[in-house]
Amino acid sequence: MNESQEAALIRRCQAGDKEAFGMLVEQYHSMLFGTAYLMMRDRGLAEDAVQEALIQIWKHIPSFRLKSSIKTWMVRILINEIKQEFRKKNLPLVSLEEAPDVPSECDEAETVLIHNEERQGLRQAMGKLSSEHREAIILRYFSGLSVPQIAVVTGQPEGTVKSRLSRALERLNETLNRDGMAEGGSNNGRTKN
């Protein structure tokens, strides 16, 4: 969908067209759900957060200004819902290791195994990040938001977002290299007899 089509769809939503809203939701639902799931690590809680966010989006879409990004605006509402859920329910942070794997599109067993091991290592490394760093990584690399968009969503200055992303990537790299070295370095590349 191009920008003019999206703007027309938003105008229809603002006029109360529920069918247009359904089309808008269809466009962004998987991104919203994926963001909520990565942040909450619970399918039911993520579905609830997205549902609540969609209610708020429908309620407030008449006040949405078309000069802004609808994607950024929707993610900001979702993030607010997620944070409200964490505060309301005093939810503990759960390890990312508990998140199920996404089915691979690869057909070869060895490729699938390597891909799953890499994904597991990334999840473990993500689990070691602070919530602010994890949020920045999810919003940038999963939700596909730019640094300025993340700044809008989180209410942080762009410099803070850049710093968090940089530090988060550093820590991910350190953790992945350290863990990879520990596994690969234990036998120095030689097979045991």
ChimeraX attribute file (.defattr): number of C-alpha atoms within 10 A of each C-alpha:
attribute: neighborCount
match mode: 1-to-1
recipient: residues
	/A:1	8
	/A:2	6
	/A:3	9
	/A:4	9
	/A:5	10
	/A:6	17
	/A:7	16
	/A:8	13
	/A:9	20
	/A:10	23
	/A:11	19
	/A:12	16
	/A:13	20
	/A:14	19
	/A:15	12
	/A:16	15
	/A:17	13
	/A:18	13
	/A:19	12
	/A:20	19
	/A:21	21
	/A:22	13
	/A:23	15
	/A:24	17
	/A:25	16
	/A:26	11
	/A:27	14
	/A:28	15
	/A:29	16
	/A:30	13
	/A:31	16
	/A:32	25
	/A:33	20
	/A:34	19
	/A:35	23
	/A:36	25
	/A:37	20
	/A:38	18
	/A:39	21
	/A:40	24
	/A:41	20
	/A:42	14
	/A:43	15
	/A:44	11
	/A:45	16
	/A:46	24
	/A:47	16
	/A:48	16
	/A:49	26
	/A:50	27
	/A:51	17
	/A:52	15
	/A:53	22
	/A:54	20
	/A:55	13
	/A:56	15
	/A:57	21
	/A:58	15
	/A:59	12
	/A:60	12
	/A:61	20
	/A:62	15
	/A:63	9
	/A:64	15
	/A:65	12
	/A:66	12
	/A:67	7
	/A:68	10
	/A:69	13
	/A:70	19
	/A:71	18
	/A:72	21
	/A:73	17
	/A:74	21
	/A:75	27
	/A:76	20
	/A:77	20
	/A:78	26
	/A:79	22
	/A:80	16
	/A:81	22
	/A:82	24
	/A:83	14
	/A:84	13
	/A:85	17
	/A:86	15
	/A:87	10
	/A:88	9
	/A:89	8
	/A:90	9
	/A:91	11
	/A:92	8
	/A:93	12
	/A:94	13
	/A:95	14
	/A:96	19
	/A:97	17
	/A:98	12
	/A:99	16
	/A:100	9
	/A:101	11
	/A:102	8
	/A:103	8
	/A:104	12
	/A:105	7
	/A:106	11
	/A:107	8
	/A:108	9
	/A:109	9
	/A:110	10
	/A:111	12
	/A:112	15
	/A:113	13
	/A:114	11
	/A:115	14
	/A:116	16
	/A:117	12
	/A:118	14
	/A:119	15
	/A:120	18
	/A:121	18
	/A:122	17
	/A:123	18
	/A:124	19
	/A:125	20
	/A:126	24
	/A:127	17
	/A:128	16
	/A:129	18
	/A:130	12
	/A:131	13
	/A:132	14
	/A:133	21
	/A:134	22
	/A:135	20
	/A:136	26
	/A:137	22
	/A:138	20
	/A:139	24
	/A:140	17
	/A:141	10
	/A:142	14
	/A:143	21
	/A:144	15
	/A:145	19
	/A:146	15
	/A:147	19
	/A:148	15
	/A:149	22
	/A:150	24
	/A:151	20
	/A:152	16
	/A:153	21
	/A:154	18
	/A:155	11
	/A:156	12
	/A:157	14
	/A:158	17
	/A:159	12
	/A:160	12
	/A:161	24
	/A:162	16
	/A:163	14
	/A:164	19
	/A:165	22
	/A:166	15
	/A:167	14
	/A:168	22
	/A:169	18
	/A:170	12
	/A:171	17
	/A:172	23
	/A:173	14
	/A:174	13
	/A:175	19
	/A:176	18
	/A:177	12
	/A:178	13
	/A:179	15
	/A:180	14
	/A:181	12
	/A:182	12
	/A:183	12
	/A:184	12
	/A:185	12
	/A:186	10
	/A:187	10
	/A:188	10
	/A:189	9
	/A:190	9
	/A:191	6
	/A:192	5
	/A:193	3
